[in-house]
Amino acid sequence: MGANKSYSLRDYSDNTLEVSWQAILHNINYFRSKLAPTTKVMLMVKAAAYGHYTSVICKNIEAKAMADMLGVASIAEGIELRVEGIHLPIMVQNVNPIHWAVLVEHCLEPVIHSAEILASFLDFLQSTESLSDGQYPVHIKLNTGMNRLGFNSEDLPNLVNQLNGQNAIRVSSIMSHLSSAGNSAAVAFTLDQIQQFEKMSFELKNSLKVDPICHILNTDGINNFLTYQMDMVRLGIGLYGASESSDLKHDLLPVARFISKVVATRRVSATEYISYNRSGSVSEDSNIAILSMGYADGLPRKLGNGNWEVEINGQLYPTVGNICMDLCMLNLGQNHVKVGDQAIVFGGRKTIFDFAEAQETITYEALTNIGNRMNRKLI
């Protein structure tokens, strides 16, 4: 029975991350309005679009020509977009040489950040006869102070030697990453990063006799160092309206609403305990609501025992007891709610910023920790 019907288990989840397309459009248009008409935009959609809804968001973005490129962290993320029918150029930040064949098969563009990675990719392309003269696009990453990935300035002569005299690849772009563009106390450091990048990229372009796209600005960089937008910018957390910058909080719209449902209610006395390890209690006989959301869904244990409030019917109710893997409890006091009532974890009276602050973390982590079994819906 039902053998001919296709099911998605997430369609039957009581928990939903609603993503507003209008908010996404607002945020993209806000940043585009700050840029020169010729400046390209790469949208960072790694980590499930920062925990949101990668494929549907990207399909809409591509259909409306809202981006020039997409950026992902892994080859797997890039393949997922190709399988979903996305045709935009896709840059892959973290590549593994054992997957060169599938990367090329799906027309994904690797970030080259070391001599070893470059040599490996050249060997692969040159050993593949049909690709040997293909001028495959790559993105060269320079280290200007993040000290994570990228070529240092002293590496450039060897890099030039590797790139000269071969026909297998072309340098599509040169890039670097700002570590502290949102930190007002680190302006001098950020400017030094930008100046290093300008010097290193000029040297590289001059030596190779090429003129690729150059890009270094992220969301905070666009906001605080717009003069250095160069040929392209990479818009990440700002796309989702969750930038930590205080001024951007007023200009952007958070795109997500995290909601659950009441699955049960019960009356407990002041002499009883609630949840694991007898962790919760009430000061007087009270009503509690049980939600079908736990730490496996992205509501961390840290927010149990009154450390978070969930909105039901316009009223905020604190958590009580430890948050479980699949469930959590709320103290209603003497109020009543019904089974099936919507419970807004954030995106109502409580914002994503409140949600991250309560966890003592940043919005990036709070969003990307939202579980895979969640139903994600573009509205």
C-alpha positions as CSV (number, residue, x, y, z in Angstrom):
1,M,0.0,0.0,0.0
2,G,1.3,3.5,-0.9
3,A,4.2,1.9,-3.0
4,N,3.7,4.4,-5.8
5,K,3.7,7.5,-3.7
6,S,6.9,9.4,-2.9
7,Y,7.3,10.5,0.7
8,S,9.5,13.0,2.5
9,L,9.8,12.3,6.2
10,R,10.3,16.0,6.9
11,D,6.8,16.7,5.5
12,Y,5.4,15.0,8.6
13,S,7.5,16.8,11.2
14,D,5.8,18.9,13.8
15,N,8.7,21.3,13.6
16,T,9.3,23.8,10.9
17,L,11.9,26.4,9.9
18,E,9.9,28.9,7.8
19,V,12.0,31.0,5.5
20,S,10.7,34.2,4.1
21,W,11.5,34.8,0.4
22,Q,10.5,38.5,0.7
23,A,13.0,39.0,3.5
24,I,15.7,37.3,1.4
25,L,14.9,39.7,-1.5
26,H,15.0,42.7,0.8
27,N,18.4,41.7,2.1
28,I,19.9,41.0,-1.3
29,N,18.5,44.3,-2.6
30,Y,19.8,46.2,0.4
31,F,23.4,45.1,-0.2
32,R,23.1,45.5,-4.0
33,S,22.0,49.1,-3.5
34,K,25.4,49.7,-1.8
35,L,27.5,48.2,-4.6
36,A,28.6,49.6,-7.9
37,P,26.5,48.2,-10.8
38,T,29.5,46.3,-12.1
39,T,30.3,44.6,-8.9
40,K,29.5,40.9,-8.9
41,V,27.9,39.1,-6.0
42,M,28.7,35.6,-4.7
43,L,26.1,34.3,-2.3
44,M,27.4,31.9,0.3
45,V,25.0,29.0,0.7
46,K,27.2,26.6,2.6
47,A,26.0,24.6,5.6
48,A,22.4,24.3,4.2
49,A,22.4,28.0,3.4
50,Y,23.4,28.7,7.0
51,G,20.8,26.3,8.3
52,H,18.0,27.5,6.0
53,Y,16.8,25.9,2.8
54,T,19.6,25.6,0.2
55,S,18.0,24.2,-2.9
56,V,14.8,26.1,-3.0
57,I,16.5,29.4,-2.1
58,C,19.1,28.9,-4.8
59,K,16.5,28.0,-7.4
60,N,14.6,31.2,-6.7
61,I,17.9,33.2,-6.7
62,E,18.9,31.7,-10.0
63,A,15.5,32.3,-11.6
64,K,15.5,35.9,-10.7
65,A,19.2,36.4,-11.6
66,M,20.0,37.7,-8.1
67,A,23.6,36.3,-7.9
68,D,26.6,35.8,-10.2
69,M,28.0,32.9,-8.3
70,L,27.3,30.6,-5.3
71,G,29.8,29.5,-2.7
72,V,29.7,26.3,-0.8
73,A,32.1,24.6,1.7
74,S,32.2,21.1,0.3
75,I,32.0,19.1,-2.9
76,A,29.0,17.3,-1.5
77,E,27.1,20.6,-1.1
78,G,27.9,21.6,-4.7
79,I,26.7,18.2,-6.0
80,E,23.5,18.6,-4.1
81,L,22.8,21.9,-5.9
82,R,23.7,20.5,-9.3
83,V,21.3,17.5,-8.7
84,E,18.6,20.1,-7.8
85,G,19.1,21.7,-11.2
86,I,21.2,24.8,-10.3
87,H,23.3,26.0,-13.2
88,L,25.1,29.0,-11.6
89,P,28.9,28.8,-11.2
90,I,29.6,27.2,-7.8
91,M,32.8,27.8,-5.9
92,V,33.9,25.0,-3.5
93,Q,36.0,26.2,-0.6
94,N,37.3,23.0,0.9
95,V,38.3,20.4,-1.7
96,N,39.6,16.8,-1.3
97,P,41.9,15.6,-4.2
98,I,40.3,12.1,-4.1
99,H,37.1,13.7,-5.4
100,W,38.5,15.6,-8.4
101,A,36.6,13.5,-10.9
102,V,33.2,14.1,-9.4
103,L,34.0,17.8,-8.9
104,V,34.8,18.2,-12.6
105,E,31.8,16.0,-13.6
106,H,29.5,18.5,-11.8
107,C,31.3,21.6,-13.1
108,L,32.3,22.8,-9.6
109,E,35.1,25.3,-9.2
110,P,37.7,24.6,-6.6
111,V,39.5,27.0,-4.3
112,I,43.2,26.4,-4.6
113,H,44.9,27.3,-1.4
114,S,48.2,25.4,-1.4
115,A,50.9,24.2,-3.8
116,E,50.0,20.6,-3.0
117,I,46.3,21.1,-3.9
118,L,47.3,22.9,-7.1
119,A,49.8,20.2,-8.2
120,S,47.2,17.5,-7.5
121,F,44.5,19.2,-9.6
122,L,46.9,19.9,-12.5
123,D,48.0,16.2,-12.5
124,F,44.4,15.1,-12.6
125,L,43.4,17.4,-15.4
126,Q,46.5,16.7,-17.5
127,S,46.0,13.0,-17.1
128,T,42.4,13.3,-18.3
129,E,42.8,13.7,-22.1
130,S,39.5,15.3,-22.7
131,L,40.2,18.0,-20.1
132,S,43.8,18.7,-20.8
133,D,43.2,21.9,-22.7
134,G,39.9,22.8,-21.0
135,Q,41.2,25.9,-19.1
136,Y,39.2,24.7,-16.0
137,P,38.3,27.6,-13.7
138,V,39.9,27.8,-10.3
139,H,40.0,30.3,-7.4
140,I,43.3,31.2,-5.9
141,K,43.2,31.9,-2.2
142,L,45.7,34.1,-0.5
143,N,46.5,34.3,3.2
144,T,46.5,37.9,4.5
145,G,46.2,37.3,8.2
146,M,43.4,34.8,8.9
147,N,46.1,32.1,9.0
148,R,43.7,29.3,8.0
149,L,44.0,28.5,4.3
150,G,45.8,30.3,1.5
151,F,49.2,31.1,-0.1
152,N,51.5,33.4,1.8
153,S,53.4,36.2,0.1
154,E,56.6,34.2,0.0
155,D,54.7,31.4,-1.8
156,L,53.9,33.5,-4.8
157,P,57.0,32.9,-6.9
158,N,56.5,29.1,-6.7
159,L,52.8,29.6,-7.4
160,V,53.6,31.6,-10.5
161,N,56.0,28.8,-11.7
162,Q,53.2,26.2,-11.2
163,L,50.7,28.2,-13.1
164,N,52.9,29.4,-16.0
165,G,53.3,27.0,-18.9
166,Q,50.2,25.0,-18.4
167,N,46.9,25.0,-20.3
168,A,44.7,22.9,-18.0
169,I,43.4,25.7,-15.7
170,R,42.7,29.3,-15.7
171,V,42.6,31.6,-12.7
172,S,38.9,32.7,-12.5
173,S,39.4,34.7,-9.3
174,I,41.9,35.6,-6.6
175,M,40.5,35.9,-3.1
176,S,41.2,36.3,0.6
177,H,39.2,36.3,3.8
178,L,38.8,39.0,6.3
179,S,39.0,37.8,9.9
180,S,37.7,40.9,11.8
181,A,35.8,43.1,9.4
182,G,33.0,43.5,12.0
183,N,35.3,44.4,14.9
184,S,35.5,48.2,15.3
185,A,38.7,47.7,17.4
186,A,40.4,45.9,14.5
187,V,40.0,48.5,11.7
188,A,43.8,48.9,11.2
189,F,44.2,45.1,11.1
190,T,41.5,44.8,8.4
191,L,42.9,47.6,6.3
192,D,46.3,45.9,6.5
193,Q,44.7,42.6,5.3
194,I,43.1,44.5,2.4
195,Q,46.4,46.2,1.5
196,Q,48.3,42.9,1.6
197,F,45.7,41.4,-0.7
198,E,45.9,44.3,-3.1
199,K,49.7,43.9,-3.2
200,M,49.7,40.1,-3.5
201,S,47.0,40.0,-6.1
202,F,48.7,42.7,-8.2
203,E,51.9,40.8,-8.1
204,L,50.1,37.6,-9.1
205,K,48.2,39.1,-12.0
206,N,51.2,40.9,-13.3
207,S,53.4,37.8,-13.2
208,L,50.8,35.6,-14.9
209,K,49.6,38.3,-17.3
210,V,45.9,37.6,-16.4
211,D,43.1,39.8,-15.1
212,P,40.8,37.6,-13.0
213,I,38.1,38.7,-10.5
214,C,39.4,39.8,-7.2
215,H,37.3,39.6,-4.0
216,I,37.9,39.9,-0.3
217,L,34.8,41.5,1.3
218,N,32.3,39.4,3.3
219,T,29.1,40.7,4.8
220,D,30.8,42.9,7.5
221,G,33.4,43.9,4.9
222,I,30.6,45.2,2.6
223,N,29.1,47.1,5.5
224,N,32.3,48.6,6.9
225,F,34.9,48.7,4.0
226,L,32.7,49.3,0.9
227,T,35.5,51.2,-0.8
228,Y,37.3,47.9,-1.3
229,Q,34.4,46.0,-3.0
230,M,36.8,45.3,-6.0
231,D,35.3,43.0,-8.7
232,M,33.0,40.9,-6.4
233,V,31.8,40.5,-2.9
234,R,30.8,37.4,-0.9
235,L,27.5,37.8,0.9
236,G,27.0,35.3,3.7
237,I,25.2,35.9,7.0
238,G,23.8,39.2,5.7
239,L,21.7,37.3,3.1
240,Y,19.8,35.7,6.0
241,G,19.4,38.9,8.0
242,A,21.3,37.6,10.9
243,S,24.5,39.7,10.9
244,E,25.9,40.5,14.4
245,S,26.6,44.1,13.3
246,S,24.5,46.4,15.4
247,D,23.7,48.7,12.5
248,L,22.8,45.9,10.1
249,K,20.3,44.6,12.6
250,H,18.2,47.7,11.8
251,D,18.5,47.5,8.0
252,L,18.1,43.7,7.4
253,L,15.2,41.3,7.9
254,P,15.9,38.0,9.6
255,V,14.5,35.4,7.2
256,A,13.7,32.5,9.5
257,R,10.9,31.6,11.9
258,F,11.5,28.5,14.1
259,I,8.2,26.9,15.1
260,S,7.0,23.8,16.9
261,K,3.6,22.5,18.1
262,V,2.1,21.6,21.5
263,V,1.8,17.8,21.6
264,A,0.5,17.5,25.2
265,T,-0.4,19.4,28.3
266,R,-0.6,18.3,31.9
267,R,-1.1,19.6,35.4
268,V,1.8,19.2,37.9
269,S,2.0,19.9,41.6
270,A,4.7,21.8,43.4
271,T,5.8,18.5,44.9
272,E,6.6,16.8,41.6
273,Y,9.6,16.9,39.3
274,I,9.8,17.5,35.6
275,S,12.2,16.0,33.0
276,Y,15.4,14.0,33.4
277,N,17.2,13.9,36.6
278,R,14.3,15.6,38.4
279,S,15.7,18.8,36.9
280,G,12.5,20.8,36.8
281,S,9.9,21.9,39.3
282,V,7.2,24.6,39.7
283,S,6.7,26.8,42.7
284,E,3.0,26.2,42.8
285,D,0.6,23.7,41.2
286,S,0.8,24.6,37.5
287,N,0.1,23.7,33.9
288,I,2.9,22.6,31.6
289,A,3.0,22.2,27.8
290,I,5.1,19.7,26.0
291,L,6.5,20.6,22.6
292,S,7.8,18.1,20.0
293,M,11.2,19.8,19.8
294,G,14.4,18.9,21.6
295,Y,18.1,19.3,21.3
296,A,18.2,17.0,18.2
297,D,16.2,19.7,16.4
298,G,18.4,22.6,17.4
299,L,17.0,23.6,20.8
300,P,20.0,23.0,23.0
301,R,20.0,21.7,26.5
302,K,21.6,24.9,27.6
303,L,18.2,26.6,27.1
304,G,16.3,24.4,29.5
305,N,15.4,25.2,33.1
306,G,14.1,28.7,32.4
307,N,16.9,29.8,30.2
308,W,14.6,30.3,27.2
309,E,11.0,31.4,26.6
310,V,8.8,30.1,23.8
311,E,5.8,32.1,22.4
312,I,2.4,30.5,22.3
313,N,-0.7,32.6,21.4
314,G,1.3,35.8,21.9
315,Q,2.5,34.9,25.4
316,L,6.0,33.9,26.4
317,Y,6.5,30.8,28.6
318,P,9.8,29.6,30.1
319,T,11.3,26.2,29.7
320,V,11.1,23.9,32.7
321,G,13.4,21.0,33.4
322,N,16.1,19.7,31.1
323,I,15.4,19.8,27.3
324,C,15.2,16.3,26.0
325,M,16.4,14.9,22.6
326,D,12.9,15.1,21.1
327,L,10.8,17.1,23.5
328,C,10.8,20.1,25.9
329,M,8.5,21.4,28.5
330,L,7.2,24.9,29.2
331,N,5.8,26.3,32.4
332,L,2.4,27.8,31.7
333,G,1.6,28.8,35.2
334,Q,-2.2,29.0,35.5
335,N,-2.7,29.6,31.8
336,H,-4.0,27.1,29.3
337,V,-3.0,26.1,25.7
338,K,-4.3,23.5,23.4
339,V,-2.7,20.5,21.8
340,G,-1.8,21.6,18.3
341,D,-1.2,25.2,19.2
342,Q,1.8,26.8,17.4
343,A,4.9,27.5,19.5
344,I,7.4,30.0,18.2
345,V,10.9,29.3,19.4
346,F,12.3,32.4,17.5
347,G,11.1,34.7,14.8
348,G,8.3,36.2,16.8
349,R,8.7,38.1,20.1
350,K,12.0,36.4,20.5
351,T,14.5,37.0,17.7
352,I,17.4,34.9,16.3
353,F,19.7,37.3,18.0
354,D,18.0,36.6,21.4
355,F,18.3,32.9,20.6
356,A,22.0,33.1,19.9
357,E,22.7,35.3,22.9
358,A,20.9,32.9,25.3
359,Q,23.2,30.2,24.1
360,E,26.3,32.5,24.5
361,T,27.2,32.0,20.8
362,I,26.8,33.7,17.5
363,T,23.8,33.5,15.1
364,Y,25.9,31.4,12.6
365,E,26.2,28.6,15.1
366,A,22.6,28.8,16.4
367,L,21.3,28.6,12.8
368,T,23.5,25.9,11.5
369,N,22.8,23.7,14.6
370,I,19.1,23.4,13.5
371,G,18.5,19.7,12.9
372,N,18.2,17.9,9.6
373,R,14.9,16.3,10.4
374,M,13.3,19.8,10.5
375,N,10.7,20.6,7.8
376,R,12.1,23.7,6.0
377,K,9.6,25.7,4.1
378,L,10.0,28.8,1.8
379,I,7.0,31.2,2.3
